[in-house]
């Protein structure tokens, strides 16, 4: 057992080791110290003192295990070397004179209130541990742009925003919240902040905003901290998770996911505009679209009438869209969940977020109403078994790691409802968000939906090294067309639902017709033979690990056609059943039937 783990186990027994200079003292439940533990404590005294000195702490109260989610992000950070992909930057604009003393006191109070923000991570034999630093007073750095011209200020502000977003955290030593005040003019300031995802999530940003407003107002007025004390800290949650999520509890939860995700496709089959890089790219861009309020309300009402939430309806609709564009029926989508079931963790800043996997089977739904019912059951089951950390799930599924794409799923759906900070009222100051461009994306495609008075805002966050902007615009347009269609006729067969408006269909048809030249007295099999002569060595078909060239395909199809004519006495125009699973042999059979003068009738072996 490592020294850190030994100290954590003592802490769990309410035995607290304190260091004063080079001496150790024991406080807490001395009766829990067995003879074995006492001997181990004596034997490791020097090592414990060295670790306390190295970590700059004076008690094992400041040590804790990581949660499973923290451990995954720590490993990613180790592999990528201080990556910025999990930075959570933001900006707030202030109209009015900022009270610098109140600002410093506000930021210091928030960091000292939430241990997660003054936690760094210690690596002992490849295992990370939380190290909680002592309380500290923070002085917010100030950058004064007020003497610049408006044009220079605008450029410099964007440079500072970009610089902050791309400034990595050193997980071994940094505070997990950085704040900088940018002075634009005497009455206008911008506050840049950044948290690392290992200490925060979307819910936490709402907490940050609300506590910031309450504290700042109180300190400007000369009042004391108005916030109630926290019942627990994030480290307490980490202890609980490691103890509770074990044995039968973990096994039961994992069994559901292992059964539900058996035979999962490794990667989605959406057509890509560019070849997938060997190493996953996180270069992102966001395209925004809006579903008008009338359509959004009708869709939400339909979901409600069928016992589903808006999220469940959006999941069903998004699954249809992905299925129509990819040609697949096995659709895998990830979605984040707050994972704050216990009331005591609700007011904490920390990384509680978990990721659920929703796997839709379009082949088991004849129309949207069917699929909505399926999505509802999927979501309810997923919520029931939400405690399994995604990291544990990946490990148990034995998914072969790839640096080219994310494990389990590469497409995410998010319905924003808790991630805004709410309205924050600051004394003598108007406060608002400053929009910034997204430059990083964690997945191939993420659909962010959020409700507003204007309707349903959709943010299409996509990897620019995989998709072109025009492709994403078409997806957004198709999503709206699909929503209109299911509202009007929810019992329409899934494959008959339109994904293009009537105008788009006509435009596409006209543009295609304008490029076509008539072909007279030539059949499709003859066209194929002509092409096969020109491109005999070019690969014609790829299926899994097998492939065949045009020359080989033409030769084998001719052999089978001759057999049908000579041995089976096939007559021109006769129907021939083709009963075979999707394969290269299917294409050979199809061509052979046409070459022999027949018409193929596809039969499903299942």
N, C-alpha and C positions, 0 to 999 in steps of 0.2 A: 504494500500500500504506500502511495506517495505521501510526502509530508503534508501537502495541501489537503489531500483527502482525509488524512488523519485529523487535522485541525478542524475540518468541516464536520467530521463525525463527532468530535468532542463538542462542538457548538450545538449539534442536534441533541446532545445529552444535557444541554444547558451548562456545560463546562466551558468557561471562558478564560483563555490564556491571554494575559496582558504582558507587555514588555515595557519596562522602565529602565532606560539606559541599556545595560547588558544583562539585566536580571529579568526573570520570568516569574509571574505570580498567577495563582489560580483563583478564580472567582466563580460564583454560581453554585451548582449542585455538586459539592465535593463527594457526596455519597455515591454518585454515579461513577466516580473514579475507582475502577477495580485495580487490583494489584498489577494485572497485566498492563493496563493503561498507564498507571504510574511509572512502571519500569520503562515503557516505551517513551513516555514523556521525558524521563531522565536521560535515556539513551540518545534522544534526538534534540536535546536542548540547544546545542550549538547550531545545528542546522535550522532550527526554528528561529533563533535570533537572527541568523543570516538572511532568511527569507523575509522576516519582518523588516529588516534594514533595507533589503533590495526593493521591497514593495512599498516602502515608506508608510507602513502602518504600525499600529501598536497593539492590535488585538485581533484574534480570529473572528471577532464579530464582523469584521470588514471583509471576510471571505465567503464565497458562495459558489455553488455549481452554476453552470450556465443552463438555460433552457435548451431544448433540442433545436429550436429555431435559431437561437444565438450561436449555437455550436456550428450550424451549417454556414451562417454568414461569416463566422470567424474563419472557417476552413476556406471559403471562397476568397476571403481577403488574403489569406496566406498564399493561396495558389496564384492569385492575380497581382499580389504585391501592392497593397494600399489602393485598391480599386475605388473609383468614385461612383460606380454603378449603383451603390446603395446609399448615396447621399440623398437627403431630403431637404433641398433648399426652398426658401420662400422669401417673399418680400412684403413689407407693409408700408404704405405711404401715410405720412402725418401732415395734416394741414393745421398749423398753429405752432406756437413756440414749445419745444420739448424741454421738460424739466430733466436735466441730465442726472442730478442726484437721485431723483425718483426712478429714473430709468435704470441706473446702476443697481439700486436697491431691489427693484423688481426682478431683474435678471438673476441677481445673486440669490434672492429668496426662492425662485423657481428651481434653480440648480441645487440648492441646499435642501429643498423640500422633497425633490425626487432623486433618490439615490441612483437611479438608472442613468441620470445625466452626468454623474461624477463617478461612473464606474468605468474602469479600464480592464484589460484582459491579460492574464498571465498564462504563459505556455509552460506546462510541466509535462515533459515526455509526450508531446503531441496532443495533450488534452487541455482545453482552455478552462480557466476559472475566472469568476468575477472578483475583482478587487475594488472595493468601495473606498474612494478617497475621502479624506476629512472635509468637513464643510469649509467653504472658502468665500471670500468677497471678490466679486468680479467687477472689473472696470471695463466698460464697453468701449472698444476702439472707435474713434471718430475720424471720418474722412470728409474734409471740407471742400466742396466743389463750388461754393457760392461766388468765388471770384472769376469763374470761367464764363464764357459766353454761353447762351442757351444751347447752341449747336454743340459746343465742346462738352457741356454738361451731359447732354443726351448720350453722346458717344462714350464718355467716361463712365457713366452710370451703367450702360450695357456691358462695358468691359469689366466693371466690378462685379456685376451680377454673374457674368460668365466665369469670372475668376473664382468667386465663392462657390459656385456650383461644382467647379472642377478642382477644388482644393481637397485633397484626401484627408481623412482622419487617420491618425496613428492610434490604432486600437489599444496599443500597449501603454499609452500615456496620456492621451488627450481627454478633455471633457467632451461629452457627446452632444453638446449644444454650443454653437458659436453664434455670436451676434455682433454686427457692425452697424453703426449709425452713419448714414450719408447725409450731410447737410447740403441741401439744394439751394435754399435761400433762408432768410431769417424766419420765414413762416412756413417753410416746406422742407420736410425731411423724409428720408426713406430708411427703414430698418431692414437690413438683410439678416436672415438667420439660416442656419443649416443644422440639421440633426442627422445622426447616422441611424440607419434603419435598425441596427442591432439594439438600439435603445428607444425606438419609437415606431409608431405606425400611424395610419390615417386618423384613427380615433384620438391618438395622442396630440395631434396638431390642434384638434378642437379644444382639448384641455389646455394646451399652451396658450391659445388665443384668449380663452375665457379667464384663466388665472392671470394672464398678463393685464387684462383690462381691470379686473377687480383690485389687483395689487397696486397698479400704477395710480388709479384713482385715489386709493386710500393713502398712499405715500405722498402724493401731491397735496392732499388735504391735511397732512401731518398726523394721520392716524396710524395705528399699528396694523399688522398683518390680519386681514379679515377672514382668511381661509381656515376651515376646520382642519385639525390634524389628521393625517392619513392613518388608517387603522393598520395597514401593512405596507411593505415595500416590495419592489419587484423581486428582490433576492428571496423573500419569503415565498413568493409564487414559484420561483425556480426550485426551491427545496420541495414544495408540495408536488409539483409536476413530476419530479424525479422519483418521489416516493409512491405517489398514487398511481401513476401510469406504468404499472409493472404487473407481472404475474397474470392472473385471470382477467383483470380489467383490460390490460393491453391486448391479451390474446383474443378476447371477445371482439374488441374493436377492430383489430387487424384482420380477423377472419372475414368480417363483412367486406372490407376493401379488397382483400385478396380474391374473394369469389367474384366480386363485382367487376374487377379490373383484369381478370384473367384473359390472356390473349389480346391484350391492348395493342393497337397499332403503334409502332415506334414513333412515327412522325405523321403529321397531317398530309393530305394529298392535294391541298390547294395549289393551283398552277402558280408558279413563281415567275416573276419577270426577269430575274437574274439568278444565276447559279448560286446555290447555298454555299457560303464560305466554309472552309475546313474548320475554322475556329469561329464560334458564334460572334456575330457583330451585335453591338448594342446601340448602333447609330439609329436614332429615331426621329420621327416627325409626326405631328398630329394634324389630322384633317377634321374639322368640326362641321356637323350638320344639325338640322333642327326638324323634328316632327311637330307639326302645328298642334296647338292645344286641343282642337276639336278631335283630331285623329287620335292623339295620345289618350284623351279621356275615354273615347269609345273603346279603345283597345284595353285600357285598364278596367273599364266596366265589364267587358266581356270576360276578362280573366277572373274578376271577382265573382261574377255570376256562376262561373264553373269551378269555384272553390280554389282558385289559384291566386297567387300574388303577382304583382307586376313583374317582379324578377323572374318568376317561373314562366310567365308569358314571353318575356324577352329571351329567355334561354331557349324555349321551343322555337321561336321565330329565327333566332341566330343559328340554331342547329339546321333548320331548313335551308337557310342561306348558304351555309358552309357545305351542306350536302349537295345543293344544286350546282355550286361552283366547282366542287371537287369530284363529283360523281360517286361519292362514298355514302354509305348508310351508317357507318360506325363513327360517330362524331364525339370527340373528346374535348371538353372545355374545362378550364380551371376557373375557380372563383374564390376571392378572399372572403374570410369570415372574421368578425371582430374577436371571437373566442373569449368573451368576457362574461361568462355565465354567472360567476360569483360577484355579489354586490361590492365586496371590498376592493376588487381590482378595477372597478369602473372609473374611479378618479385618478388612476395611476398613469403616468407617462411611462411607456415601456413597449416592448415588442411582444404583443400577445397574438397578433394576427396569425391565422392559420390559413391554409389553402385547401379547398375541397375540390374533388374531381367529379365532374358530372358527365356521364357517358350515355349519350342518347342513341337509340337504335331506330333509325327511320324506317327500316323494313318492317317494324312491328306496329306502325301507325299508318292508317289509311288516309287520314286527313288531320287538319290542325287540332281539332278537338281531342282526337286520340293522343296526339303528341303532347298537348298541354297536360292531359291527365298523367302521361308518362313522366313529364318534367316535374310535375307536382310531387309524385311519389319519389322520384330520384332525389329531389331537394330535401324532402322530409327525412328520408333515410340518411342522407349525407349529414344533416344537422344532428341526427341522433348519434352518429358516430364521429362527430367533429373533433373529438379530443385527440385523435391520433395525429401527432405532428407529421406534416408532409415529409419531413426529412426521414422519419422512421418508416413511412410508407415506401419511399423510394428504395430504402435499404432492404426492406422485406420482399419487395417485388423482384429483387435481383435484376434490375434493369441495367443493361450494359451502358456504362457512361459514354457520352459523346460530347466533344467540345463544339460540335457543329449545331446542336439544338438542345433545348431544355428537356429534361426527363419528364415522362408521363404525358405532358401536354405542352403545346406551344402557342395556344390561343386562349385568351382570357376574356371573361365577361364580368364587368363591375357595375353595380347599381349604387351610385353615391347617395348615401343618406345620413351618414354620421361624420363624414370627413371634413365638412366645413366647420369653421370655428364659431359659427353663429355670429350674431352682431355684437361688436365690442364697442362700448362707449368709454372714451377717455376724456378726462377733465380738460375742457377748453381745447380739445383737439378732435378733428374729424379724421377717422382712420379708414383706410381702404386697401385692398390688395393691389399689388402691381403685377400685371401679367408678364410672364416670361416664356420664352420659347422652350419647348422640350427638346433636348438633344440626346437623351438616353432612353432606351426602351428595353425592358427585361424579357419581352416575348416577341414572337414573330408578328402577332396582331393582338391588340387589346381593344375591346369596345367598352368605353366608359359612358354610362348613361346617367343622367341626372334630371330630376323633375324640376320644373319651374313654371311660373305663371304663363310664360310664352309657349310652353309645350314640353317636349322631351328633347333635351340637348344630348347629342351623341358625339363623343370624341373618339375618333379612330386613330389609335396610337400604333404606328406600324414601323417595321424595320426597313429603312430605305435601301439596305443592301439586298433585300429580297423582293420588295414591291415598289412599283412605280405609283406616283400620286394619282394618275388617271385610273389605275386599277382600283385604288381605294375609293375614289369618287364613284366608280361604277357600283362597288359593293354598297356604299351608302345609299345610292339611288335605288338599288335593288331591294334593300332592307325596307325602304319606305313603300315601294310598290307592293312588297309582300304583306306589309302591315295593312295596307288598304284592302288587299285581296282577302285576307282572312277575316277582316271585320265584315266585309260584304258577303262572303260565302265561306264560312269556316269549315263546311263539309266538302269542299273541293278536294279531290285527291292531291296529295302532296306534290307529285311530279307534274301536275297540271297547273299548279299555282304560277302565275306570271312573275318573272323577275325583272321584266323590262316594261316600261310604259308603252302604250300603243304608238306614241310618237317615236320612241326609241327603236321599237321593232321595225317601224316603217323606214326610219332612217338607215338602220342596219341593212335591211333588205335592199333598199335602193343603192346603197354604197357597194354592196356585194355584187348586185346585178350589173353595175356599171363597169366592173372589172372582168366580167365573164365573157368568154367567146363561145359561140355555139359549136357543138361537136355533133357531126352527123354520121349516122350509120356505124358508130363505134360503141361497143358494149364496155361495161366497167372492167370485165375480166381481160378484154383486149387492151385497154388502156394500161392495166396492171402489167401485162406481158411486155408491152412496149417499154415501160419504165424499168422493168426488171432486166431487160437486155442492156439498157444504158447504165444501170446502177447495180450490176450483178453482185458486186462485193460489198455494197453498202448494207449496213444492218437495217433490217426492215421491222423486226419485232423484238422487243425485250420483255421477258416475263420472269420476275424474281431473278434467279441466278442464270437463266438460260437466254440465248438469243439466236436469231437466224437471219441470214442475209436474204436480199431479194432474189438472188439466183437460186439459193437453196429452197426458199419458200415456193418459188414458181415450179421448180423441178418436182418437189414432193406433192404439190397440188395437182400437177399433171399426172403423176403416177396414180393418185387416188381417183382422179376423174376418169382415167382409162379403165380402172377397176369397176367404177360404177356403171360405165357404159357396157363393158364386155361381160362382166360377171353378174351384174344386177339388172341388165337390160333396161337401164334408165332411159325414159323417153323425154323428149323436149317438153318442158313445162310441168313435169311431174314434181310433186312435193316430196322433199326428203327431210325426215326428222334428224336434227343435229343435237344429240344429247351428250354434252361433255362440259366439264367445268371450265372456267376461264383459263386459257392456256394457249401456247403456241399451236397445239393440235387443233384448237377451235378455229383459228384463222386458216390453217391448212384445209380443214373440212369445209369451211365456208366457201373458200375459193374453188375447191374441187367441185362442189355441187354446181356452182355457177358455170365453171368451165365445161361440165358435162351436160349443161342445158337445163338443169333442174332449178327449183326454187327451194331455198332452205327454210325450215321451220325450227326455230330455236326452242329447245325443251330444257327445263330446269331439272338437273339431276336430283335436287332436293324436293 
